[in-house]
Amino acid sequence: MNNKWFDENCRKDKAAFKSARNEYLHTKTPESRSNFTKARTKYNKTKRVARQKYRLNEDKRLECIAKQHPRKIWKTVKNSYKKVDDKPDSLSINELCTHFKDLFGKQTQMLTMTILTLVMILTSIVILQLTKYVRQSTHRIIIKFQEQIAY
């Protein structure tokens, strides 16, 4: 997990939750459902407590920095912002096909065709949306230009 607050207790309860969930999905007995709901509740509570502890410690840390080094507080606050990746991860069609070939083995021909079909459909949808957007933007620009000429 990328969350700084996710500690060892969270990992332990997450493992117990996943185990109880898998047991319930496999057996579907009332006892396994009860164990699953208890594990889920405990895991959620553990996450909530860990998050609260982390936030409290961060607040104390920032308060301490603000008192001792007032000029460093904004640098610390700015560094705590999440960085947004401008470029999404690009995945080529070949990498996608290779992944599914490795995953499913013998059924690759059918999967490859299905994936290629899905990629073509998604590409068509994106192109249609982009075309619509460009047309609307062009129409707005033409209208503004005509309004400017009229004055």
Secondary structure in CASP SS format (residue, H / E / C, confidence):
PFRMAT SS
TARGET T0000
AUTHOR 0000-0000-0000
METHOD secondary structure of the structure
MODEL  1
M C 1.00
N C 1.00
N C 1.00
K C 1.00
W C 1.00
F C 1.00
D C 1.00
E H 1.00
N H 1.00
C H 1.00
R H 1.00
K H 1.00
D H 1.00
K H 1.00
A H 1.00
A H 1.00
F H 1.00
K H 1.00
S H 1.00
A H 1.00
R H 1.00
N H 1.00
E H 1.00
Y H 1.00
L H 1.00
H H 1.00
T H 1.00
K C 1.00
T C 1.00
P H 1.00
E H 1.00
S H 1.00
R H 1.00
S H 1.00
N H 1.00
F H 1.00
T H 1.00
K H 1.00
A H 1.00
R H 1.00
T H 1.00
K H 1.00
Y H 1.00
N H 1.00
K H 1.00
T H 1.00
K H 1.00
R H 1.00
V H 1.00
A H 1.00
R H 1.00
Q H 1.00
K H 1.00
Y H 1.00
R H 1.00
L H 1.00
N H 1.00
E H 1.00
D H 1.00
K H 1.00
R H 1.00
L H 1.00
E H 1.00
C H 1.00
I H 1.00
A H 1.00
K H 1.00
Q H 1.00
H C 1.00
P H 1.00
R H 1.00
K H 1.00
I H 1.00
W H 1.00
K H 1.00
T H 1.00
V H 1.00
K H 1.00
N H 1.00
S H 1.00
Y C 1.00
K C 1.00
K C 1.00
V C 1.00
D C 1.00
D C 1.00
K C 1.00
P C 1.00
D C 1.00
S C 1.00
L C 1.00
S C 1.00
I H 1.00
N H 1.00
E H 1.00
L H 1.00
C H 1.00
T H 1.00
H H 1.00
F H 1.00
K H 1.00
D H 1.00
L H 1.00
F H 1.00
G H 1.00
K H 1.00
Q H 1.00
T H 1.00
Q H 1.00
M H 1.00
L H 1.00
T H 1.00
M H 1.00
T H 1.00
I H 1.00
L H 1.00
T H 1.00
L H 1.00
V H 1.00
M H 1.00
I H 1.00
L H 1.00
T H 1.00
S H 1.00
I H 1.00
V H 1.00
I H 1.00
L H 1.00
Q H 1.00
L H 1.00
T H 1.00
K H 1.00
Y H 1.00
V H 1.00
R H 1.00
Q H 1.00
S H 1.00
T H 1.00
H H 1.00
R H 1.00
I H 1.00
I H 1.00
I H 1.00
K H 1.00
F H 1.00
Q H 1.00
E H 1.00
Q H 1.00
I H 1.00
A H 1.00
Y C 1.00
END
